[in-house]
């Protein structure tokens, strides 16, 4: 049943006679403020979207009787503050998106969602403070997102808590127990440090920290990490370069010798980071102040210890162009190499799509590890030349 953009719909209809319904779309019903209790009778419903129902403040507890519900979208319901206490009864739920809602505290039963794989609370800044003199002003502590029920979500792979006004690093400790987590976005928050137990996440690949302007240091990260996005983290200490170097040395590089090629024929880096700063780490052996660096490879340089290349590029601020708004603001490097037979060739390395997208407020470093491509006969290579754009 698709009722999206029914802008004059204020209450949902009685669903008691359509119990075989599997999909219900109420997206953009901007006047909807009440959901009929018969929604709980839809025993076969697996998809429910209430996206951008801006007048909706709550849901009846019977919604938690939807035993087959797998995808629930509540994003854009800006007045929605509180989930039903028995929300954890949605045992088949795999994806829950509540971006831009006023939710700050999760019910304790939330920890029972053992099949949940995707969870997003992006932009959940809480309800607006009261401006009326006869209403008590909300406590500032109320605006801090409560994460404790998340620690038991053993199947969770993707978690977005960006722009949630998280200010105390200690509240993030529960994230260290999410053993299946692969993608974690903590961008645009106010914490100073990350919890040390983040290195216990054995499957974490992507870490988003963009615009965390109070973040001062990166802790030890799990060796599974492949991408770190820390654009505009202006308080990040220079020690972050050393942290990346240590990570580069300890990451399980041998598992990524045969790096996949994407559909455009471009090499996908095994480890990539964008961090605040302009000083190239000392352990980058060949350096240049221009857009090109050339390395004359010494004799017998190629042996079993050679696994790949570590590259570093300083990127400077530039005006935001029209292309940036379409996500095309990528940085790229072209690696040219020649062999003993004087044959020359090249391949390209690009940043991930989200790296450096949009406005860059100051100098940043793009650090990337490129695994040894299996299609190149490196043993016969004599020189290499890197050109960045």
GIWOGI-V380984 format. One record per backbone hydrogen bond with DSSP energy under -1.0 kcal/mol. NH is the residue of the N-H (numbers start at 1). CO is the residue of the C=O. E is the energy in kcal/mol with one decimal. If there is no record, write none. Layout:
BEGIN
{{NH;CO;E} {NH;CO;E}}
END
This chain:
BEGIN
{{3;25;-2.9} {5;27;-3.3} {6;3;-1.1} {7;5;-1.7} {9;6;-1.8} {12;34;-1.6} {18;15;-2.1} {21;18;-1.9} {24;47;-2.1} {25;1;-2.6} {26;49;-2.9} {28;51;-3.3} {29;26;-1.5} {30;28;-1.8} {32;29;-1.6} {33;10;-2.5} {34;10;-1.4} {39;36;-2.0} {40;37;-1.8} {41;38;-2.2} {42;39;-1.6} {43;41;-2.0} {45;42;-1.5} {46;22;-2.7} {47;22;-1.5} {48;71;-2.3} {49;24;-2.2} {50;73;-3.3} {52;75;-2.7} {53;50;-1.5} {54;52;-1.5} {56;53;-1.6} {63;60;-2.0} {64;61;-1.9} {65;62;-2.1} {66;63;-1.4} {67;65;-1.9} {69;66;-1.4} {70;46;-1.8} {71;46;-2.0} {72;95;-2.5} {73;48;-2.7} {74;97;-3.6} {76;99;-3.2} {77;74;-1.5} {78;76;-1.8} {80;77;-1.9} {81;57;-1.1} {87;84;-1.6} {89;86;-2.1} {90;87;-1.8} {91;89;-2.6} {93;90;-1.8} {94;70;-2.6} {95;70;-2.4} {96;118;-2.5} {97;72;-2.0} {98;120;-3.2} {100;122;-2.3} {101;98;-1.3} {102;80;-2.4} {110;107;-2.1} {111;108;-1.3} {112;109;-2.3} {113;110;-1.7} {114;112;-2.4} {116;113;-1.4} {117;94;-2.8} {118;94;-2.4} {119;158;-2.4} {120;96;-2.0} {121;160;-3.0} {123;162;-3.1} {124;121;-1.8} {125;123;-1.5} {135;132;-1.3} {142;139;-1.2} {143;140;-1.1} {144;141;-1.5} {146;104;-2.5} {150;147;-2.5} {151;148;-1.2} {153;150;-2.0} {154;152;-1.9} {156;153;-1.2} {157;117;-2.5} {158;117;-2.5} {159;183;-2.6} {160;119;-2.1} {161;185;-3.1} {163;187;-2.6} {171;168;-1.5} {172;169;-1.7} {173;170;-1.5} {175;172;-2.0} {176;173;-1.6} {177;174;-1.5} {178;175;-1.7} {179;177;-1.7} {181;178;-1.8} {182;157;-3.0} {183;157;-2.6} {184;206;-2.6} {185;159;-2.5} {186;208;-3.0} {188;210;-3.1} {190;166;-2.4} {198;195;-1.5} {199;196;-1.3} {200;197;-1.8} {201;198;-1.4} {202;200;-1.1} {204;201;-1.1} {205;182;-2.9} {206;182;-2.5} {207;227;-2.2} {208;184;-2.9} {209;229;-3.9} {211;231;-3.7} {212;209;-1.5} {213;211;-1.5} {215;212;-1.2} {216;192;-2.5} {225;222;-1.7} {226;205;-2.9} {227;205;-2.5} {228;272;-2.4} {229;207;-2.7} {230;274;-2.6} {233;230;-1.3} {234;232;-1.6} {236;233;-1.6} {237;216;-2.8} {240;237;-1.8} {241;238;-1.8} {243;239;-2.3} {244;240;-2.2} {245;241;-2.1} {246;242;-2.5} {247;243;-2.3} {248;244;-2.6} {249;245;-1.6} {250;246;-1.4} {251;247;-2.2} {253;251;-2.6} {255;252;-1.1} {256;253;-2.5} {259;257;-1.3} {262;266;-2.1} {265;262;-2.3} {267;348;-1.5} {268;260;-1.4} {270;369;-1.5} {271;369;-1.2} {272;226;-2.7} {273;367;-2.9} {274;228;-2.4} {275;365;-2.1} {277;363;-2.2} {284;281;-1.7} {293;386;-2.3} {295;384;-2.9} {297;382;-1.8} {301;298;-1.2} {306;303;-1.7} {309;370;-2.7} {311;368;-3.1} {313;366;-2.1} {315;364;-3.0} {326;323;-1.1} {327;324;-1.7} {328;323;-2.0} {330;328;-1.9} {333;349;-2.6} {334;387;-3.4} {335;347;-2.7} {336;385;-3.4} {337;345;-2.5} {338;383;-1.8} {339;343;-1.8} {340;380;-1.6} {342;339;-2.2} {345;337;-2.2} {347;335;-1.4} {349;333;-2.8} {351;331;-2.1} {355;352;-1.6} {357;354;-1.2} {364;315;-2.5} {365;275;-3.0} {366;313;-3.0} {367;273;-2.8} {368;311;-2.4} {369;271;-3.3} {370;309;-3.4} {372;307;-2.6} {376;373;-1.2} {378;376;-1.6} {380;377;-1.3} {381;378;-1.5} {382;338;-2.8} {383;338;-1.1} {384;295;-1.9} {385;336;-3.0} {386;293;-3.2} {387;334;-2.5} {388;291;-2.9} {389;332;-2.6}}
END
